[in-house]
Amino acid sequence: MQKITVALLSGGISSERDVSIKSGNEVYKALNKEKYEVIRYDPKTDLAKIVADHSNIDIALIIMHGRYGEDGTIQGLLDLLGIPYQGSGVLASAVAIDKLISKKLYELESLDVPPYMVVNQHDYHYAQQSIRRLGLPVVLKPLKGGSSIGMDIVFSESDLSVALENAFQYDSQVILESYIQGIEVTCGVLGNQELMTLPIIEIVPGNDYRFFDYEAKYKPGATQEICPARIESKLAKKVEECAIKAHKALNCRGCSRTDMIIDNGTIYVLETNTIPGMTPTSLLPQAAEAAGYTFSQFLDRLIELGMQK
């Protein structure tokens, strides 16, 4: 059997470069070398090489997070080169990484989202007005990006300037959301035309963490990730429905993972990840394992879905 040539893309130039490289290393180890000829590329240095090699590549695995990896830019290059890839295309990737646009699309689908306002850089006065309207505490995030980089929870107005200064290092716009106290869950969706949900994971950061921040996500043992989530079946069904609605609202393909907070039976959709973390212990692979996939088999499935395009 002729091997499929897989271009494994990881690294890049976003603030999530280190996470991407670690994920890429784990994906490389897990890919079945009897099925695949795997060639690694780092778009930070290897864009010209990808272009030169494009006619020999059967599919790309994009294991990149944040800007220039998860925002539609690398997807656009691959489309121009005629290289299939796993996951969502240019439009869905660009929309999903923008927390404002994605929230507006969620709302059009009657999904609940936390009340929110967007603040531009240097507009400290409007930021003050925003937190007074939303009420404290508020969650503060760069408008585009992931891995909770630049994210904070503001409990008092005196904390606002420091939190904004940190967030504006990563984006010129910041979104403020009302803080919802509840059960944090995430639900993966797998498929192209026919969609299936993966088992729901409940996220419980350790006592040392106020929220699921960068360290809580990536430090071993910092967070309990409970699969399946400890919620009743009717509520679980609603969570799955919300994950599929969010996936469709953003026009995702292949796979996605939507993060939500449950408060007194109301499910608030936070954001959808079009390229979730891809180590064996990352949330989406954990959910896939609970559904019966080994990590290697899960990667096989993503490649199959990508090649269906």
For each residue, the residues with C-beta under 8 A, 3 or more apart:
1: 35
2:
3: 34 35 36 37
4: 35 36 37 58 59 303 307
5: 36 37 39 56 57 58 59
6: 31 36 37 38 39 57 58 59 60 61 303
7: 39 41 50 53 57 59 60 61 83
8: 24 27 28 31 38 39 40 41 60 61 63
9: 12 24 41 42 43 50 60 61 62 63 64 69 74
10: 20 21 23 24 25 27 40 42 63 64
11: 17 20 21 24 42 43 44 64
12: 9 17 20 42 43 44 64 66 68 69 74
13: 17 43 44 67 68
14: 17 20 64 65 66 67 68 69 70 145
15: 66 67 145 147 149 150 170
16: 19 20 64 65 66 69 145 146 147 149
17: 11 12 13 14 20 21 44
18: 21 22
19: 16 22 23 65 147 218 277
20: 10 11 12 14 16 17 23 24 63 64 65 69
21: 10 11 17 18 24 25 42
22: 18 19 25 26 279
23: 10 19 20 26 27 63 65 277 278 279 282
24: 8 9 10 11 20 21 27 28 40 63 278
25: 10 21 22 28 29
26: 22 23 29 30 278 279 280 295
27: 8 10 23 24 30 31 61 63 278 279 299
28: 8 24 25 31 38 40
29: 25 26
30: 26 27 280 295 296 299
31: 6 8 27 28 35 36 38 296 299
32: 35 36 296 300
33: 36 38
34: 3
35: 1 3 4 31 32 300
36: 3 4 5 6 31 32 33 303
37: 3 4 5 6
38: 6 8 28 31 33
39: 5 6 7 8 53 57
40: 8 10 24 28
41: 7 8 9 46 49 50
42: 9 10 11 12 21 45 46
43: 9 11 12 13 46 47 50 64 68 69 74
44: 11 12 13 17
45: 42
46: 41 42 43 49 50
47: 43 50 51 77
48: 51 52
49: 41 46 52 53
50: 7 9 41 43 46 47 53 54 57 77 81
51: 47 48 54 81
52: 48 49
53: 7 39 49 50 56 57
54: 50 51 57 81 82 83
55:
56: 5 53
57: 5 6 7 39 50 53 54 60 83
58: 4 5 6 84 307
59: 4 5 6 7 83 84 85 86 303 306 307
60: 6 7 8 9 57 78 83 84 85 86 306
61: 6 7 8 9 27 85 86 299 302 303 306
62: 9 69 70 74 75 78 85 86 87 275
63: 8 9 10 20 23 24 27 275 278
64: 9 10 11 12 14 16 20 43 68 69 70 74 275
65: 14 16 19 20 23 69 70 146 147 275 277
66: 12 14 15 16 69 70 71 97 144 145 146 147 149
67: 13 14 15 70 71 73 97 144 145
68: 12 13 14 43 64 71 73 74
69: 9 12 14 16 20 43 62 64 65 66 73 74 275
70: 14 62 64 65 66 67 93 96 97 146 273 274 275
71: 66 67 68 93 94 97 144
72: 75 76 89 90 91 92 93 94 97
73: 67 68 69 76 77
74: 9 12 43 62 64 68 69 77 78
75: 62 72 78 79 85 87 88 89 90 93
76: 72 73 79 80 90
77: 47 50 73 74 80 81
78: 60 62 74 75 81 83 84 85
79: 75 76 82 83 89 90
80: 76 77
81: 50 51 54 77 78
82: 54 79
83: 7 54 57 59 60 78 79
84: 58 59 60 78 306 307 309
85: 59 60 61 62 75 78 306
86: 59 60 61 62 254 255 302 303 305 306
87: 62 75 93 252 253 254 255 274 275 302 306
88: 75 92 93 96 250 251 252 253 254 256 274
89: 72 75 79 92 93 251 253
90: 72 75 76 79 93 94
91: 72 94 95 251
92: 72 88 89 95 96 250 251 252 253 274
93: 70 71 72 75 87 88 89 90 96 97 274 275
94: 71 72 90 91 97 98
95: 91 92 98 101 102 105 250 251
96: 70 88 92 93 102 250 252 256 271 272 273 274
97: 66 67 70 71 72 93 94 144 145 146 274
98: 94 95 101 102 143 144
99: 102 103 141 143 144 175 271
100: 103 104 116 118 143 173 175
101: 95 98 104 105
102: 95 96 98 99 105 106 249 250 271 272
103: 99 100 106 107 113 116
104: 100 101 107 108
105: 95 101 102 108 109 249 250
106: 102 103 109 111 113 245 246 249 269
107: 103 104 110 111 113
108: 104 105 249
109: 105 106 245 246 248 249
110: 107
111: 106 107 242 245 246 249 267 269
112: 266 267 268 269
113: 103 106 107 116 177 268 269 270
114: 139 177 178 179 180 261 268 270
115: 134 177 178
116: 100 103 113 134 175 176 177 178
117: 130 133 134 175 176
118: 100 143 173 174 175 176
119: 123 126 127 130 164 173 174 175 176
120: 123 126 172 173
121: 168 172 173 174
122:
123: 119 120 126 127
124: 127 128 160 161 164
125: 128 129
126: 119 120 123 129 130
127: 119 123 124 130 131 160 164 174 176
128: 124 125 131 132 157 160
129: 125 126 132 133
130: 117 119 126 127 133 134 138 176
131: 127 128 134 135 136 138 154 157 160 176
132: 128 129 135
133: 117 129 130
134: 115 116 117 130 131 138 176 177 178
135: 131 132 138 178
136: 131 154 155 156 157 179
137: 153 154 155 179
138: 130 131 134 135 153 154 176 177 178 179
139: 114 151 152 153 154 176 177 178 179 211
140: 151 152 153 154 163 164 167 174 175 176 177
141: 99 145 148 150 151 167 174 175 177
142: 145 149 150 151 167 168 170 171 173 174 175
143: 98 99 100 118 171 173 174 175
144: 66 67 71 97 98 99 171
145: 14 15 16 66 67 97 141 142 149 150 170 171
146: 16 65 66 70 97 149 273
147: 15 16 19 65 66 214 217 218
148: 141 151 211 212 213 214 216 217
149: 15 16 66 142 145 146 170 214
150: 15 141 142 145 166 167 169 170 171
151: 139 140 141 142 148 167 211 213
152: 139 140 159 163 166 167
153: 137 138 139 140 179 210 211
154: 131 136 137 138 139 140 157 159 160 163
155: 136 137 159
156: 136 159 160
157: 128 131 136 154 160
158: 161
159: 152 154 155 156 162 163
160: 124 127 128 131 154 156 157 163 164
161: 124 158 164 165
162: 159 165 166
163: 140 152 154 159 160 166 167
164: 119 124 127 140 160 161 167 168 174
165: 161 162 168 169
166: 150 152 162 163 169
167: 140 141 142 150 151 152 163 164 170 171 174
168: 121 142 164 165 171 172 174
169: 150 165 166
170: 15 142 145 149 150 167
171: 142 143 144 145 150 167 168 174
172: 120 121 168
173: 100 118 119 120 121 142 143
174: 118 119 121 127 140 141 142 143 164 167 168 171
175: 99 100 116 117 118 119 140 141 142 143
176: 116 117 118 119 127 130 131 134 138 139 140
177: 113 114 115 116 134 138 139 140 141 180
178: 114 115 116 134 135 138 139
179: 114 136 137 138 139 153
180: 114 177 261 263 268
181: 263
182: 261 262 263 264 268
183: 202 229 231 261 262 263
184: 202 203 204 212 259 260 261
185: 200 201 202 203 229 231 239 259 260 261 262
186: 200 201 203 257 258 259 260 283 287
187: 197 198 200 201 239 240 242 243 257 258 260 287
188: 197 198 243 255 256 257 276 283 284 287 288
189: 195 196 197 198 243 244 247 252 255 256 257 258
190: 195 196 197 198 254 255 288 301 305
191: 194 195 196 254 255 305
192: 253 254 305 308 309
193:
194: 191
195: 189 190 191 244 247 248
196: 189 190 191
197: 187 188 189 190 200 240 243 244
198: 187 188 189 190 284 287 288 290 291
199: 227 228 229 287 290 291
200: 185 186 187 197 227 228 229 231 236 239 240 287
201: 185 186 187 225 226 227 228 229 283 286 287
202: 183 184 185 224 225 226 227 229 230 231
203: 184 185 186 212 223 224 225 226 283
204: 184 223 224 225 226
205: 209 210 211 212 213 216 222 223 224
206: 209 216 221 222 223 224
207:
208: 222
209: 205 206 212 213 215 216 222 223
210: 153 205 213
211: 139 148 151 153 205 216
212: 148 184 203 205 209 216 217 223
213: 148 151 205 209 210 216 217
214: 147 148 149 217 218
215: 209 218 219 222
216: 148 205 206 209 211 212 213 219 222 223
217: 147 148 212 213 214 222 223 277
218: 19 147 214 215 222
219: 215 216 222
220: 281
221: 206
222: 205 206 208 209 215 216 217 218 219
223: 203 204 205 206 209 212 216 217
224: 202 203 204 205 206
225: 201 202 203 204 283 286
226: 201 202 203 204 229 230
227: 199 200 201 202 286 287 290
228: 199 200 201 236 290
229: 183 185 199 200 201 202 226 236 239
230: 202 226
231: 183 185 200 202 235 236 239 262
232: 235 236
233: 236 237
234: 237 238
235: 231 232 238 239 262 265 267
236: 200 228 229 231 232 233 239 240
237: 233 234 240 241
238: 234 235 241 242 267
239: 185 187 200 229 231 235 236 242 243 260 262 267
240: 187 197 200 236 237 243 244
241: 237 238 244 245
242: 111 187 238 239 245 246 258 260 267 269
243: 187 188 189 197 239 240 246 247 256 258 260
244: 189 195 197 240 241 247 248
245: 106 109 111 241 242 248 249
246: 106 109 111 242 243 249 250 256 258 269 272
247: 189 195 243 244 250 252 256 258 272
248: 109 195 244 245 251 252
249: 102 105 106 108 109 111 245 246
250: 88 92 95 96 102 105 246 247 256 272 274
251: 88 89 91 92 95 248
252: 87 88 92 96 189 247 248 255 256 272 274
253: 87 88 89 92 192 305 309
254: 86 87 88 190 191 192 302 305 306
255: 86 87 188 189 190 191 252 276 284 302 305
256: 88 96 188 189 243 246 247 250 252 272 273 274 276
257: 186 187 188 189 272 273 276 283 284 287
258: 186 187 189 242 243 246 247 269 270 271 272 273
259: 184 185 186 269 270 271 272 273
260: 184 185 186 187 239 242 243 267 268 269 270
261: 114 180 182 183 184 185 267 268 270
262: 182 183 185 231 235 239 265 266 267 268
263: 180 181 182 183 266 268
264: 182
265: 235 262
266: 112 262 263
267: 111 112 235 238 239 242 260 261 262
268: 112 113 114 180 182 260 261 262 263
269: 106 111 112 113 242 246 258 259 260 272
270: 113 114 258 259 260 261
271: 96 99 102 258 259
272: 96 102 246 247 250 252 256 257 258 259 269
273: 70 96 146 256 257 258 259 276
274: 70 87 88 92 93 96 97 250 252 256
275: 62 63 64 65 69 70 87 93 278
276: 188 255 256 257 273 282 283 284
277: 19 23 65 217 282 283 284 285
278: 23 24 26 27 63 275 282 284 285
279: 22 23 26 27 282 285
280: 26 30 285 289 295
281: 220 285 286
282: 23 276 277 278 279 285 286
283: 186 188 201 203 225 257 276 277 286 287
284: 188 198 255 257 276 277 278 287 288
285: 277 278 279 280 281 282 288 289 295 298
286: 201 225 227 281 282 283 289 290
287: 186 187 188 198 199 200 201 227 257 283 284 290 291
288: 188 190 198 284 285 291 293 295 298 301
289: 280 285 286 292 293 294 295 298
290: 198 199 227 228 286 287
291: 198 199 287 288
292: 289
293: 288 289 297 298 301
294: 289 297 298
295: 26 30 280 285 288 289 298 299
296: 30 31 32 299 300
297: 293 294 300 301
298: 285 288 289 293 294 295 301 302
299: 27 30 31 61 295 296 302 303
300: 32 35 296 297 303 304
301: 190 288 293 297 298 304 305
302: 61 86 87 254 255 298 299 305 306
303: 4 6 36 59 61 86 299 300 306 307
304: 300 301 307 308
305: 86 190 191 192 253 254 255 301 302 308
306: 59 60 61 84 85 86 87 254 302 303 309
307: 4 58 59 84 303 304
308: 192 304 305
309: 84 192 253 306
